[in-house]
């Protein structure tokens, strides 16, 4: 965990400085406390899913940009229990995400091992224009998709939906386990770079 938090701190500080943002400015855009950001950049604390999503949205980057750099090795194996691992500590949204891979070919797709606790309910904040989420469910039953029209999924079911508006993940029967994929289009990442002249990412 120490090396994981240290990597987050280094990535956060690098991206923030590339964008020419002070801690105070980032605190305002991400709605997080300045002290929280300072602790993260120093490699301290225990960041949750909600904290990192707020930072990613505030910086205009992909979620996994805060976790690690893309692996240039052509063959990569992530064993059970390995990979960047995050939990949600909100009582109403016990969710567990483990980053499995980043696929970057113009667009960027993040691949997460997803676990939602029994009766868990997680509200997803809107991402940028053109961002698409995909969920493939292995076990359990859940509601997933846009908050105003979620779809019930069972084992073996798959859903794809635009993530530019609020969306939900809600366990209906037992804990749910599956794969969550988040795709960021080239235009989204290019716009981010244009809007951030100090960014080299």
DRENDO-1510 file (C-alpha; in Angstrom, 1 decimal, always signed):
<recs>
REC; n; res; u; v; w
REC; 1; UNK; +0.0; +0.0; +0.0 .
REC; 2; UNK; +2.9; +2.4; +0.8 .
REC; 3; UNK; +4.3; +2.1; -2.8 .
REC; 4; UNK; +0.8; +2.5; -4.2 .
REC; 5; UNK; +0.0; +5.6; -2.3 .
REC; 6; UNK; +3.5; +7.0; -3.1 .
REC; 7; UNK; +2.8; +6.4; -6.9 .
REC; 8; UNK; -0.5; +8.3; -6.6 .
REC; 9; UNK; +1.3; +11.2; -4.8 .
REC; 10; UNK; +4.0; +11.4; -7.5 .
REC; 11; UNK; +1.5; +11.2; -10.4 .
REC; 12; UNK; -0.8; +13.8; -8.7 .
REC; 13; UNK; +2.0; +16.3; -8.1 .
REC; 14; UNK; +3.4; +15.8; -11.6 .
REC; 15; UNK; +0.0; +16.3; -13.3 .
REC; 16; UNK; -0.9; +19.3; -11.1 .
REC; 17; UNK; +2.4; +21.1; -11.8 .
REC; 18; UNK; +2.1; +20.3; -15.6 .
REC; 19; UNK; -1.3; +22.1; -15.5 .
REC; 20; UNK; +0.2; +25.0; -13.5 .
REC; 21; UNK; -2.2; +24.5; -10.6 .
REC; 22; UNK; -1.6; +25.3; -7.0 .
REC; 23; UNK; -2.9; +23.1; -4.3 .
REC; 24; UNK; -5.4; +25.7; -3.4 .
REC; 25; UNK; -6.7; +25.9; -7.0 .
REC; 26; UNK; -6.9; +22.1; -7.3 .
REC; 27; UNK; -8.7; +21.9; -4.0 .
REC; 28; UNK; -11.3; +24.3; -5.4 .
REC; 29; UNK; -11.8; +22.4; -8.7 .
REC; 30; UNK; -11.9; +19.0; -7.1 .
REC; 31; UNK; -14.0; +20.0; -4.0 .
REC; 32; UNK; -11.4; +18.4; -1.8 .
REC; 33; UNK; -9.6; +19.8; +1.2 .
REC; 34; UNK; -6.1; +21.3; +0.6 .
REC; 35; UNK; -4.7; +19.3; +3.5 .
REC; 36; UNK; -6.0; +16.1; +1.8 .
REC; 37; UNK; -4.2; +16.9; -1.4 .
REC; 38; UNK; -1.0; +17.8; +0.5 .
REC; 39; UNK; -1.1; +14.5; +2.3 .
REC; 40; UNK; -1.6; +12.6; -0.9 .
REC; 41; UNK; +1.3; +14.3; -2.7 .
REC; 42; UNK; +3.5; +13.5; +0.3 .
REC; 43; UNK; +2.6; +9.8; -0.1 .
REC; 44; UNK; +0.4; +9.7; +3.0 .
REC; 45; UNK; -3.3; +8.9; +3.5 .
REC; 46; UNK; -5.6; +6.2; +2.2 .
REC; 47; UNK; -7.3; +7.6; -0.9 .
REC; 48; UNK; -10.7; +6.2; -1.8 .
REC; 49; UNK; -12.5; +5.7; -5.1 .
REC; 50; UNK; -14.4; +8.9; -4.5 .
REC; 51; UNK; -11.3; +11.0; -3.8 .
REC; 52; UNK; -9.5; +9.8; -6.9 .
REC; 53; UNK; -12.6; +10.3; -9.1 .
REC; 54; UNK; -12.9; +13.9; -7.8 .
REC; 55; UNK; -9.2; +14.5; -8.5 .
REC; 56; UNK; -9.4; +13.0; -12.0 .
REC; 57; UNK; -12.4; +15.2; -12.8 .
REC; 58; UNK; -10.8; +18.2; -11.3 .
REC; 59; UNK; -7.6; +17.7; -13.3 .
REC; 60; UNK; -9.3; +16.5; -16.5 .
REC; 61; UNK; -7.4; +13.2; -16.7 .
REC; 62; UNK; -8.3; +9.6; -16.8 .
REC; 63; UNK; -8.8; +7.8; -13.4 .
REC; 64; UNK; -5.8; +5.5; -14.1 .
REC; 65; UNK; -3.5; +8.5; -14.9 .
REC; 66; UNK; -3.3; +8.9; -11.1 .
REC; 67; UNK; -2.5; +5.3; -10.4 .
REC; 68; UNK; +0.3; +4.3; -12.8 .
REC; 69; UNK; +1.9; +4.8; -16.1 .
REC; 70; UNK; +1.0; +2.6; -19.1 .
REC; 71; UNK; +3.1; -0.6; -19.2 .
REC; 72; UNK; +5.1; -0.8; -22.4 .
REC; 73; UNK; +5.7; -4.5; -22.1 .
REC; 74; UNK; +3.7; -6.5; -24.7 .
REC; 75; UNK; +2.8; -9.3; -22.4 .
REC; 76; UNK; +1.5; -8.5; -18.9 .
REC; 77; UNK; -0.1; -10.8; -16.3 .
REC; 78; UNK; -2.0; -9.5; -13.2 .
REC; 79; UNK; -2.3; -12.2; -10.6 .
REC; 80; UNK; -5.3; -12.3; -8.3 .
REC; 81; UNK; -4.7; -9.8; -5.5 .
REC; 82; UNK; -2.2; -7.7; -7.6 .
REC; 83; UNK; -2.8; -4.4; -9.4 .
REC; 84; UNK; -3.7; -0.9; -8.1 .
REC; 85; UNK; -6.5; -1.5; -5.6 .
REC; 86; UNK; -9.1; +1.0; -4.3 .
REC; 87; UNK; -12.0; +0.8; -2.0 .
REC; 88; UNK; -15.0; +3.1; -1.4 .
REC; 89; UNK; -15.4; +3.8; +2.3 .
REC; 90; UNK; -18.8; +5.5; +2.0 .
REC; 91; UNK; -21.3; +3.5; +4.0 .
REC; 92; UNK; -23.9; +3.6; +1.2 .
REC; 93; UNK; -21.5; +2.6; -1.6 .
REC; 94; UNK; -19.2; -0.3; -0.6 .
REC; 95; UNK; -17.4; -0.7; -3.9 .
REC; 96; UNK; -14.0; -2.3; -4.7 .
REC; 97; UNK; -12.0; -1.5; -7.9 .
REC; 98; UNK; -8.7; -3.1; -9.0 .
REC; 99; UNK; -7.0; -1.7; -12.1 .
REC; 100; UNK; -6.2; -4.6; -14.5 .
REC; 101; UNK; -5.0; -2.8; -17.6 .
REC; 102; UNK; -4.8; +0.4; -19.7 .
REC; 103; UNK; -5.4; +0.1; -23.4 .
REC; 104; UNK; -4.3; +3.3; -25.2 .
REC; 105; UNK; -4.6; +3.4; -29.0 .
REC; 106; UNK; -5.7; +7.0; -29.6 .
REC; 107; UNK; -8.5; +6.5; -27.1 .
REC; 108; UNK; -7.8; +5.2; -23.6 .
REC; 109; UNK; -9.7; +2.3; -22.0 .
REC; 110; UNK; -9.3; +1.4; -18.4 .
REC; 111; UNK; -10.1; -2.2; -17.3 .
REC; 112; UNK; -11.1; -2.8; -13.7 .
REC; 113; UNK; -11.9; -5.9; -11.6 .
REC; 114; UNK; -15.1; -4.7; -9.9 .
REC; 115; UNK; -16.7; -5.9; -6.7 .
REC; 116; UNK; -19.8; -4.4; -5.1 .
REC; 117; UNK; -20.8; -5.6; -1.7 .
REC; 118; UNK; -24.2; -7.0; -0.9 .
REC; 119; UNK; -26.8; -4.2; -1.0 .
REC; 120; UNK; -24.0; -1.8; -2.1 .
REC; 121; UNK; -25.0; +1.4; -4.0 .
REC; 122; UNK; -22.5; +3.6; -5.7 .
REC; 123; UNK; -23.4; +6.8; -7.5 .
REC; 124; UNK; -21.1; +7.6; -10.4 .
REC; 125; UNK; -20.3; +11.3; -11.2 .
REC; 126; UNK; -20.6; +12.5; -14.8 .
REC; 127; UNK; -17.4; +12.1; -16.8 .
REC; 128; UNK; -16.4; +14.2; -19.8 .
REC; 129; UNK; -18.2; +14.2; -23.2 .
REC; 130; UNK; -17.8; +11.0; -25.1 .
REC; 131; UNK; -16.7; +8.8; -22.2 .
REC; 132; UNK; -18.3; +5.3; -22.4 .
REC; 133; UNK; -18.6; +2.7; -19.6 .
REC; 134; UNK; -19.0; -1.0; -20.1 .
REC; 135; UNK; -19.9; -3.6; -17.4 .
REC; 136; UNK; -19.7; -7.3; -17.8 .
REC; 137; UNK; -21.2; -9.1; -14.8 .
REC; 138; UNK; -19.9; -12.5; -13.6 .
REC; 139; UNK; -22.0; -13.1; -10.5 .
REC; 140; UNK; -24.8; -11.5; -8.5 .
REC; 141; UNK; -27.6; -9.2; -9.8 .
REC; 142; UNK; -27.3; -5.5; -10.1 .
REC; 143; UNK; -28.6; -2.3; -11.6 .
REC; 144; UNK; -26.2; -0.4; -13.8 .
REC; 145; UNK; -26.3; +2.4; -16.3 .
REC; 146; UNK; -27.7; +6.0; -16.4 .
REC; 147; UNK; -29.2; +7.0; -13.1 .
REC; 148; UNK; -32.5; +7.8; -14.6 .
REC; 149; UNK; -32.8; +4.5; -16.5 .
REC; 150; UNK; -30.6; +1.8; -15.1 .
REC; 151; UNK; -30.7; -1.8; -16.4 .
REC; 152; UNK; -30.9; -4.9; -14.3 .
REC; 153; UNK; -28.1; -7.3; -15.0 .
REC; 154; UNK; -27.5; -11.0; -14.1 .
REC; 155; UNK; -24.5; -13.3; -14.5 .
REC; 156; UNK; -23.2; -13.2; -18.1 .
REC; 157; UNK; -25.0; -9.9; -18.9 .
REC; 158; UNK; -23.2; -6.9; -20.5 .
REC; 159; UNK; -24.1; -3.2; -20.7 .
REC; 160; UNK; -22.6; -0.2; -22.5 .
REC; 161; UNK; -23.7; +3.3; -21.7 .
REC; 162; UNK; -22.6; +7.0; -22.0 .
REC; 163; UNK; -21.0; +8.2; -18.8 .
REC; 164; UNK; -21.3; +12.0; -19.4 .
REC; 165; UNK; -24.3; +12.0; -17.0 .
REC; 166; UNK; -24.9; +10.5; -13.6 .
REC; 167; UNK; -24.8; +6.7; -13.5 .
REC; 168; UNK; -25.3; +4.0; -10.9 .
REC; 169; UNK; -24.0; +0.6; -9.8 .
REC; 170; UNK; -26.4; -1.1; -7.3 .
REC; 171; UNK; -26.3; -4.7; -6.0 .
REC; 172; UNK; -29.7; -6.3; -6.0 .
REC; 173; UNK; -28.9; -9.9; -4.9 .
REC; 174; UNK; -25.7; -10.8; -3.0 .
REC; 175; UNK; -22.3; -9.3; -3.7 .
REC; 176; UNK; -21.7; -8.6; -7.4 .
REC; 177; UNK; -18.4; -9.3; -9.3 .
REC; 178; UNK; -17.6; -8.3; -12.8 .
REC; 179; UNK; -15.4; -6.1; -15.1 .
REC; 180; UNK; -15.8; -2.4; -15.5 .
REC; 181; UNK; -14.3; -0.7; -18.6 .
REC; 182; UNK; -14.1; +3.1; -18.9 .
REC; 183; UNK; -13.2; +4.4; -22.4 .
REC; 184; UNK; -12.0; +8.0; -22.9 .
REC; 185; UNK; -12.2; +9.2; -26.6 .
REC; 186; UNK; -9.2; +10.8; -28.3 .
REC; 187; UNK; -11.1; +14.1; -28.5 .
REC; 188; UNK; -11.6; +14.1; -24.7 .
REC; 189; UNK; -7.9; +13.7; -24.0 .
REC; 190; UNK; -6.9; +16.1; -26.8 .
REC; 191; UNK; -9.2; +18.8; -25.4 .
REC; 192; UNK; -7.8; +18.3; -21.9 .
REC; 193; UNK; -4.3; +18.9; -23.3 .
REC; 194; UNK; -5.3; +22.0; -25.2 .
REC; 195; UNK; -7.1; +23.4; -22.2 .
REC; 196; UNK; -4.0; +22.8; -20.1 .
REC; 197; UNK; -1.0; +24.4; -21.8 .
REC; 198; UNK; +1.4; +23.3; -19.1 .
REC; 199; UNK; +0.4; +19.6; -19.6 .
REC; 200; UNK; +2.8; +17.3; -21.3 .
REC; 201; UNK; +0.7; +14.2; -20.9 .
</recs>
